[in-house]
Amino acid sequence: MSNPAALSNTAEGSNPTESTRTLVIERVFPHPPEKLWRALTESPLLAQWLMNNDFEPAVGRRFQFRADPVPNWNGVIDCEVLIVDPLKQLSYSWSSLGLDSVVLFTLTPAEGGTHLRMEHSGFRPDQEMAYKGANYGWQKFFGSLERVLGGGAA
């Protein structure tokens, strides 16, 4: 019989960079990659489903997402564009409230539309609340993205 306590102690002793968690959300949208790409990369469209921003799809570009401030948060997320591979991949850093993480969108043509995979990586074990908050937030954002795409705005 294995000892569960011994197993968890082993995990805790591992390298902290190896124990970060990644949130993954995947959906197939009934739209061509070009329409999805515009919603991910054009600042006015991005603001309609994610947050107000000064985003530009250029590697090295620093930008911010801005939400309404709430107690203990000024509503600002500092970001930097890491990857721009048109119609395929977009990635940027995401820093707020002590969380330094990375968001990666991957677009893949799918039957009847485009498969979108979003990975938000870098959640440390002590950031369970941030992980749960991100999961809730991204589910909401994806719902808003569906509405923006469905409304023909993109």
C-alpha atoms as one frame of an Amber mdcrd trajectory, in Angstrom:
protein
   0.000   0.000   0.000   1.278   3.432  -0.829   1.203   6.241   1.694  -0.736
   9.259   0.290   1.005  11.611   2.714   4.401  10.548   1.381   3.228  11.194
  -2.151   2.041  14.716  -1.368   5.283  15.508   0.453   7.216  14.501  -2.639
   5.100  16.829  -4.784   5.634  19.752  -2.423   9.374  19.283  -2.604   9.443
  19.648  -6.378  10.699  22.677  -8.261   8.120  25.521  -7.922   8.291  26.308
 -11.643   7.172  22.749 -12.355   4.150  22.989 -10.087   2.402  25.882 -11.802
  -1.049  25.240 -13.207  -2.472  26.067 -16.600  -6.102  26.874 -17.271  -7.251
  25.611 -20.686 -10.505  26.520 -22.397 -11.326  25.218 -25.864 -14.241  25.943
 -28.154 -15.169  25.588 -31.790 -16.668  28.781 -33.169 -18.773  28.637 -36.367
 -16.673  31.374 -37.958 -13.575  31.473 -40.180 -10.171  32.028 -38.537 -10.009
  35.568 -40.008 -13.098  36.663 -38.069 -11.831  35.152 -34.813  -8.378  36.680
 -35.356  -9.893  40.160 -35.716 -11.800  39.700 -32.439  -8.535  38.717 -30.723
  -6.343  41.440 -32.210  -8.396  44.566 -32.977  -8.530  46.739 -29.880 -12.177
  47.935 -30.269 -13.416  44.364 -30.796 -11.240  43.044 -27.953 -12.823  45.669
 -25.690 -16.291  44.348 -26.560 -15.649  40.858 -25.202 -12.629  41.100 -22.900
 -11.715  44.512 -21.472 -10.825  48.048 -22.493  -7.264  48.035 -23.769  -4.543
  49.712 -25.807  -3.535  46.452 -27.499  -1.666  46.316 -30.794  -0.606  42.976
 -32.344   3.148  43.640 -32.366   5.687  41.487 -30.520   7.225  43.474 -27.657
   4.273  45.882 -27.463   3.389  46.676 -23.849  -0.288  47.308 -23.195  -2.915
  47.227 -20.487  -6.327  45.728 -20.012  -8.496  47.945 -17.829 -11.585  46.965
 -15.876 -13.573  48.916 -13.322 -11.579  49.061 -10.073 -12.917  47.025  -7.182
 -11.783  46.844  -3.532  -8.164  45.645  -3.405  -7.700  45.837  -7.201  -7.123
  48.894  -9.390  -8.583  47.138 -12.446  -5.297  47.162 -14.393  -3.612  44.155
 -16.022  -0.146  44.855 -17.432   0.713  42.857 -20.539   3.320  42.452 -23.243
   2.794  40.802 -26.623   4.961  37.669 -26.916   3.765  35.918 -30.104   1.875
  37.147 -33.161   1.461  34.430 -35.789  -1.519  35.694 -37.831  -4.534  33.386
 -37.915  -2.622  30.795 -35.846  -1.253  31.992 -32.480  -1.352  35.020 -30.219
   0.309  35.220 -26.824   0.889  37.890 -24.199   2.046  38.157 -20.629  -0.627
  38.898 -18.014   0.443  40.550 -14.744  -1.928  41.623 -12.006  -2.289  41.172
  -8.255   1.013  39.308  -7.942   0.180  36.894 -10.744   2.763  36.839 -13.537
   1.322  34.549 -16.157   1.007  34.005 -19.898  -2.066  33.778 -22.126  -1.789
  31.830 -25.388  -4.509  31.601 -28.030  -4.196  28.940 -30.724  -6.528  28.923
 -33.732  -6.976  25.770 -35.796  -9.373  25.341 -38.718 -12.136  22.918 -37.769
 -15.116  21.466 -39.549 -17.692  24.231 -39.690 -15.437  26.917 -38.233 -12.404
  27.499 -36.049 -11.163  25.673 -32.955  -9.908  28.194 -30.381  -7.701  27.008
 -27.529  -6.832  29.443 -24.757  -4.120  28.522 -22.253  -3.540  30.776 -19.253
  -0.398  29.428 -17.576   1.728  30.276 -14.568  -0.607  29.878 -11.579   1.468
  28.931  -8.519   0.077  26.534  -5.883  -0.555  29.484  -3.524  -2.720  31.177
  -6.182  -5.763  28.916  -6.026  -8.094  31.928  -5.748  -6.500  33.525  -8.821
  -6.842  30.229 -10.730 -10.520  29.901  -9.820 -11.109  33.575 -10.617  -9.415
  33.191 -13.997 -11.485  30.112 -14.775 -14.680  32.017 -13.975 -13.508  35.102
 -15.871 -12.412  33.301 -19.031 -15.665  31.308 -19.190 -17.508  34.644 -19.063
 -15.170  36.232 -21.632 -15.681  33.305 -24.034 -19.442  33.742 -23.718 -19.020
  37.425 -24.575 -16.748  36.503 -27.497 -19.488  34.231 -28.857 -21.982  37.123
 -28.648 -19.584  39.559 -30.380 -18.862  37.073 -33.175 -22.516  36.129 -33.525
 -23.575  39.773 -33.726 -21.534  40.267 -36.858 -19.401  42.972 -35.205 -16.217
  41.080 -36.018
